């Protein structure tokens, strides 16, 4: 069985998926913990600042690979 990561349950087969689903259905505290972790992940990984930095890196990479006009 895989481990509980920051924001998601990782499974490798349908039996593990059902095991995790059962754990979530029967464990209120685990559902809350997983929900908070997922919210934190989304706030950190999909914030406007993060998206802006990612776009800037993409643009810089494109510019570095482009032939200079000067």
HELIX and SHEET records of a PDB file:
HELIX    1   1 UNK A   14  UNK A   26  1                                  13    
HELIX    2   2 UNK A   28  UNK A   45  1                                  18    
HELIX    3   3 UNK A   48  UNK A   65  1                                  18    
END                                                                             
